[in-house]
Amino acid sequence: MKIPYLDLKDVTALHQAEIQQAVSEVVGSGWYLQGRALQQFEQHYAAYIGTRFCVGVANGLDALTLTLRAYKEMGRLHEGDQVLVPANTFIATVLAVTENQLIPVFVDVDADTLDLNLESLESSITSKTKALMLVHLYGRCTYNERIKTLCETHNLLLIEDNAQAHGCIYKSAQPTLNCLHSTVNYKTGSLGHAACHSFYPGKNLGALGDGGAVTTNDEALAQMICSMGNYGFSEKYVATYKGRNSRLDEVQAAVLDVKLNYLDQENQRRIDIARTYYKYIKNENARLPKLMDNGDNVYHIFPVFTSHRDQLKQHLQDRGIGTLIHYPIPPHLQGCYKEYNNLSLPVTERLAKEELSLPLNPTMTDEEVMYVVETLNSQF
Ligand SMILES: Cc1ncc(COP(=O)(O)O)c(C=O)c1O
């Protein structure tokens, strides 16, 4: 059996006819940027996430960068302010901070839950700390009441990086930091002051190219991001800010609007596959993340951790199973961040040496899932 880590052709094939119809309508419309498809998707996605506003941008990194940039223009952040970031994240979260001349303060994660280590988080806060980037890595919600209290107590902006967790639900009887209405099922992307989404093709909600968005209840922020992504124009050809070009185009918006209708169903399939993995994987060399099966995980990535990563990867590959590593080098150890290379963030550094992602996507059949399980279990 051959099971690639992810075959995007199969993912697209799930809704091929509808996607082709939507693309062909855009092609025939003669209107390719900032038109009806974008407006519709922004409305639908804001309603889905549960925020007042959604602003489409060109990709997830731009969503993060423009959000921080907009907060600077609005006087909420200033050059040299400190921004808390999880050490265990994809580099884009950190690039957005440094691109804005803000200072990333790396916080290590808990080895069991992979959440931010709350003690380290608290002790990292100084009078210069102004924001927290909360990354729902691997598709699991990492927001909780303590994070909310910490943000309230220290007056921190809470910015979610929801690139990996579209459709993920946070259940709580308590209102979240910045919620519109009290409910018990909050979506990630609505929990803080702003949230940044990537629609990179491999994401749970993926475009046929690059795409991203910011969701927020803050009208001034939404307008500022809109303007920043459109040359800084406050109206056509009137540049109030030094902006850039970062737009979600009509083709991608139309594709995303189709795929949004199936997101919950596909996330449910991911959850079912993850449950099978949790139930049947028994390999004493492969540690699974602590199971917190309370519906707060949409399993964008299913990581296992092993000190025999090369052997396990090879064992799976020899039997036709593709895997990936998320991520082999943590941001603070990257060559572009020499100034942070001497930091010690031991849990993150160990995870980077041990992480291996198993295939998990809605196109997988039950047989394929069990083949992954059996192959993994047969390693030793
Ligand atoms: C956690 C996280 N943040 C940000 C990004 C950046 O998104 P994009 O690739 O759309 O720029 C990604 C994905 O690539 C991601 O996984």
PDBQT file of the ligand as one rigid body, heavy atoms in Angstrom, charges set to zero:
ROOT
HETATM    1  C1  LIG A 401       1.469  28.130  12.673  1.00  0.00    +0.000 C 
HETATM    2  C2  LIG A 401       1.618  28.809  11.338  1.00  0.00    +0.000 A 
HETATM    3  N1  LIG A 401       1.700  30.146  11.294  1.00  0.00    +0.000 NA
HETATM    4  C3  LIG A 401       1.811  30.799  10.135  1.00  0.00    +0.000 A 
HETATM    5  C4  LIG A 401       1.868  30.132   8.936  1.00  0.00    +0.000 A 
HETATM    6  C5  LIG A 401       2.112  30.916   7.691  1.00  0.00    +0.000 C 
HETATM    7  O1  LIG A 401       1.112  30.778   6.740  1.00  0.00    +0.000 OA
HETATM    8  P1  LIG A 401       1.413  30.966   5.179  1.00  0.00    +0.000 P 
HETATM    9  O2  LIG A 401       2.169  29.764   4.731  1.00  0.00    +0.000 OA
HETATM   10  O3  LIG A 401       0.068  31.052   4.561  1.00  0.00    +0.000 OA
HETATM   11  O4  LIG A 401       2.188  32.222   5.037  1.00  0.00    +0.000 OA
HETATM   12  C6  LIG A 401       1.754  28.729   8.931  1.00  0.00    +0.000 A 
HETATM   13  C7  LIG A 401       1.717  27.916   7.704  1.00  0.00    +0.000 C 
HETATM   14  O5  LIG A 401       2.379  27.845   6.808  1.00  0.00    +0.000 OA
HETATM   15  C8  LIG A 401       1.644  28.045  10.159  1.00  0.00    +0.000 A 
HETATM   16  O6  LIG A 401       1.583  26.724  10.211  1.00  0.00    +0.000 OA
ENDROOT
TORSDOF 0
